[in-house]
């Protein structure tokens, strides 16, 4: 791995802080009404069932209160009437990089796409505001029957698979923001991997917000059929605008018998983005689902990837790293719901709070009494950099019955002045010393990442630590 | 000019003055020992020279080859060629010894230059062999779960890799059994030469059997009260510190 490759993976915040003038052919305007829904459905030419689904979701969204009784009051700063819910140019996602519109192409080229596709990916999708502008899957992978496209194309071209699974893992009314997404979703990925197919290289999606006062609501549905394997990675950036931007995605994974899904996120939204995401998986018999979730950016992130362990010997895992700097609140965690015997789940969460940054861990683990042979392991460690940094942990673990076991460890540590002095005495600057400590803290988790991502994460941590001392 | 020079140094922690006008010169090529009873300010001296933020220097100066270092951050002092072997080396969880040393060496290079990996490991392994450290050591986190002896050996390894001009060894003998003491001393002796100066702080004479000093200073209550050759250490061993203390307390009668 050379540093050259690392710099080409453009999820560096400074790299993402630019925007081009917008000229959208389709703009649903500000605010959210039934007319907004019809506008989106009309532009997309959607079937009636999905239009009805959207309208129903809007009603549920309007009927649900903000979850501020347990979550951050900062959610009240979102003014839904000041947001635009759909912005696109009416383009179809092209398979050829040459056909991507010039300004959009410049954006993604500055972010290092599609160089990385040539290097190590099986397929790439790039979304600009509401719609994908580029979607390509390597021929060899497509020939195996793997489908990789956006939900609009999935709905149109593969309705029999799409409709069977869509909205089944995360129902509309799961929470206020899943209802919002269900009403106005656009963009995202639809992936189907046929039985026994093991996709060797990762599939990657790249999400980019370019417009101000805009909400991005991508919807991702991944189905790994029996005995198949797939790894999916997503990255995201946005320019720093004056006003808040909303990103509210819903991601549903289905791992059928013996299938393996690994889902990796490196979230680096700019520090004015509200990132309110619902992610959940169904793991059937002997299936494995692993979420690797890194949250570096955003103003407020609320995200608790979950696995419903539905079949015997299913396995779920969440590996989570959160870094909260000044003005940021990373409210992250995991959910593991055991529904079958001999299921195992593992949660490892590490958070770093810098300056006045705030990290919150929320965990939910449920093993009902009638099951046996279930295991859960939960570890959450918090590292505080400054005396003004904050961390909170809310683990809720309910393991009933005599044939099940759970293990829970939590720690809070602080980088000590003595440690920093020791490293400085060896010649490292204060920022380098901080960076090294933080990297050491997350090191055992980062080792599980693909090389390209671990190098990039290290670089992002270095950047964050540079501004933290002084 | 070619020395680590401490001039009439006064150091306080909070309101309490610990070092009270200390003057000392360690020229390149020499090993100086500072001996003194507990509480005489030996460790304070080393941390203050290193630039620890808790120690405030109220007057005096510290010069490296004629240049004052008091306005420099601890890392800048390190890069000027000053090394502190800590009495209690810190643990850095998750950071391997190899990565730590590499980062420290990298910090000494001009921007854009990279450490050459094969050269780095060749040098690291050679130094580790001298200190009888197993190869598995490179992958272990810095000082984490190390025994006292391993920690001290690690300090000497870092010193060997960073090649400082002046090294201050703070109670390097504490917590070492006799075999480890011999290995660590051999490590230090290997680095003695015309281009390096050492200030060896110790409570016991034992260490000076292995690292034979050119000059011995006795420190009490924040000052150097006596300076002599290596025999002074033996005299202290035989008679304890009290006889100097007595002389100090009754100078008018002498």
Contacts between the chains, C-beta under 8 A, distances in Angstrom:
chain1	res1	chain2	res2	distance
A	416	B	90	7.6
A	417	B	53	6.8
A	417	B	54	7.5
A	418	B	90	5.6
A	419	B	90	4.8
A	419	B	91	7.8
A	419	B	92	6.4
A	421	B	47	8.0
A	421	B	50	7.3
A	421	B	51	8.0
A	421	B	52	5.4
A	421	B	53	7.2
A	421	B	74	6.1
A	421	B	90	8.0
A	422	B	86	6.6
A	422	B	89	6.9
A	422	B	90	3.9
A	422	B	92	7.6
A	423	B	90	7.9
A	423	B	92	7.0
A	423	B	100	7.7
A	424	B	51	7.7
A	424	B	73	6.9
A	424	B	74	3.9
A	424	B	75	4.3
A	424	B	78	6.9
A	425	B	50	5.3
A	425	B	51	7.9
A	425	B	74	5.5
A	425	B	75	7.5
A	425	B	77	7.8
A	425	B	78	5.4
A	425	B	83	7.6
A	425	B	84	5.2
A	425	B	86	7.8
A	426	B	75	7.9
A	426	B	78	6.0
A	426	B	100	7.4
A	426	B	104	4.2
A	426	B	107	8.0
A	426	B	158	6.4
A	426	B	162	6.8
A	427	B	75	5.4
A	427	B	78	4.2
A	427	B	79	5.0
A	427	B	104	4.8
A	427	B	105	8.0
A	427	B	107	4.3
A	427	B	108	5.9
A	427	B	162	7.0
A	428	B	75	5.8
A	428	B	103	6.0
A	428	B	104	6.2
A	428	B	107	5.3
A	429	B	73	7.5
A	429	B	75	5.2
A	429	B	107	7.2
A	430	B	73	7.3
A	430	B	75	7.2
A	432	B	75	7.9
A	432	B	103	6.7
A	432	B	107	6.6
A	433	B	75	7.8
A	436	B	92	7.1
A	436	B	95	5.5
A	436	B	99	7.8
A	436	B	100	7.2
A	436	B	103	6.0
A	437	B	92	6.5
A	437	B	95	7.3
A	439	B	94	7.2
A	439	B	95	7.1
A	440	B	92	5.8
A	440	B	93	5.5
A	440	B	94	3.0
A	440	B	95	3.8
A	440	B	141	6.9
A	441	B	93	6.8
A	441	B	94	5.6
A	442	B	94	7.4
A	443	B	94	3.9
A	443	B	95	7.2
A	444	B	94	6.6
